[in-house]
């Protein structure tokens, strides 16, 4: 018979029920029980506890994600808002300044999905927290004590030592949200979402044993027989003992009796932390050669075009009157319509401009020249849009899940079949295409997501390709350009895909420390983990006009019964609120990127500089001609 402290194997649904128990111990309970001399910061978010306290004489800063629980009044929602994540960054700055360890407690459904948090830059701030935890110069410890929901959990979890309670779950997405996406048809046919949760959990594999295999945690801590809600004292003592032993290895006692971090320890921890995160998903250490890729032209079908000369007489009269009013002379037109319909799963944030010249639409890479609403572009079109002709050479074209050490945990069943089928029809063998190319004659490293490949989602192979592209950029000192259109983390690979958010952000830290320029372009749709990680870390940020951008994605948010304001979840709004520097039309993207690429190359390789005036001059040189 199980006694307290001896793990009992439970299936995911049993652990889910324990974790969701309304009386489960919360961060506030743990913090009050583990630390002495507590003083609380004035947190702007009831779902974030920020404090300072001591344990065994060691002073710590404490950050805790808070849920409500039965019998305790609280305004917490279990989802930190943009204000909360911004405050986390402030506390980390303070900890680094004072060289005090940070202890974080994870228990969240995920990041807040409200429109208020979208306006506040939720995805940008989650991404910033992941990066800051990855590189902050102090000691970090984290505990997943309940539910580790998606990027909202990862934002506070990266640490030098990390632990999970045995029944806790750490998932790439909340099971209910997974159901709304993966089991959409089952739900629309009338099946209750509760009945689909067990299947979602089996796919997500959020258990502590899996998280430890990936390397995201160091140990699994036991709970009372029926869960942490049954015996708070036991759970608090378990965490307290673990934290005391961890800190004991890191601190030294001064003559004054004060316990501080050992000299040179932090530098060592930061180096080890970097390597730990970059090893989330280890691959066979073989590097492929650059592969020259032929860019094929794509054919867009089902475009709303109108040829006036073929319309009925009275229709022609009305259309010609409209065209005369708008100053349109062409007879072949494109009709820009609205396509926002929750029931039909249509989420184009712009549209409704009416008729525009078809050739202008094509020249703008199949996007309305007025509002930016357009067709989703293929990888080939994205490459053609920014690269000089015939200069793209792919990096790691053969890097797939087949080279992942331990691939059998993911590559099986329906996912294996879907991967194999998708690989046969796509430009690349993964959701990310990376390569070297030239932009107006200057070398760059380009990374592009492939919407045809599982919606541009990322898993282990995607993350590794991203890292190796960064390594290539650092080695050659080439600026890196990212073009993102992605649904986020790939649920089929569970927490491994979630871990790639930290891995990619850690790689970007390497890029920036090496002084290499990173330009990030957000196109539509960009949602989820992509939006809350590498896509929002650009030195300079670009957004294509009229593109959908949202932390949780409109299907998840509307499926949970909340409204989505399409004017907020749009790149236009990001530009208006100062979160991105440039809002561009598709046809103007290349020249906008070239401005920064030229500056970077002229500063990085001064011996090669040919321009001695302005980088992009308003005067276009012409070759003088003699008078005939």
Number of C-alpha atoms within 10 A of each C-alpha: 5 10 11 15 15 14 17 17 10 12 14 22 15 13 21 22 12 20 23 16 16 15 16 22 26 23 26 17 14 20 25 13 16 22 20 16 11 18 13 12 15 12 15 16 21 21 25 28 24 24 20 20 19 16 16 15 16 21 22 22 23 27 25 25 33 26 26 21 16 11 8 8 8 13 12 17 18 23 25 27 29 26 18 26 27 19 21 26 20 11 19 24 16 13 21 16 12 10 17 21 25 22 24 25 30 29 29 28 26 24 26 23 23 20 19 14 18 22 15 17 23 29 31 22 25 32 27 23 29 26 25 21 27 27 19 21 22 23 27 29 21 24 28 29 29 31 27 29 25 23 32 32 27 26 27 30 29 28 28 25 21 24 25 30 24 27 31 29 28 30 28 31 29 22 24 18 19 21 25 22 14 14 18 15 12 15 16 10 8 8 13 11 17 10 12 19 21 18 15 24 24 15 17 24 24 27 23 23 15 18 24 16 14 19 17 26 23 15 19 20 22 21 26 22 17 15 23 27 20 15 16 19 16 16 25 20 14 17 21 19 11 14 21 15 11 15 22 14 10 17 17 16 14 9 7 6 9 12 18 18 21 12 11 8 14 21 14 12 21 21 13 13 22 21 13 18 25 21 17 24 24 16 19 10 8 9 12 12 12 15 15 15 15 12 16 12 10 11 6 11 7 5 13 12 15 17 13 17 11 10 12 9 11 9 13 15 13 11 16 16 13 14 17 11 9 11 9 15 11 13 17 15 21 24 19 25 16 16 16 15 10 13 8 8 11 13 18 21 25 25 19 14 17 14 21 23 20 24 14 17 22 15 13 18 21 22 26 32 23 18 18 24 27 24 15 18 21 21 25 18 16 19 22 19 18 24 22 17 15 13 20 26 20 23 25 22 23 17 21 21 23 14 15 19 12 15 17 11 10 17 18 12 8 10 14 15 11 13 17 13 11 18 16 10 11 16 21 22 23 28 29 28 24 26 26 25 23 18 22 17 12 16 23 23 27 29 26 24 25 27 22 21 22 18 18 25 27 31 28 28 24 26 27 28 25 28 22 16 24 29 16 18 24 21 12 13 22 24 26 26 21 22 24 28 28 32 25 28 32 26 23 21 21 24 26 30 27 29 29 30 29 29 30 26 28 25 24 24 19 18 23 15 10 13 14 22 24 24 22 24 25 27 24 27 27 29 26 24 31 28 29 30 29 26 28 27 21 19 12 16 21 27 30 25 28 29 26 28 31 28 30 26 20 24 19 18 18 15 16 12 9 13 12 18 13 18 13 18 24 25 30 25 21 22 18 12 13 9 18 21 15 22 23 21 21 23 20 14 18 18 15 17 20 18 13 18 25 21 15 19 20 17 12 17 10 10 9 10 13 9 12 7 7 9 15 15 9 7 7 6 7 6 5 6 6 5 4 3
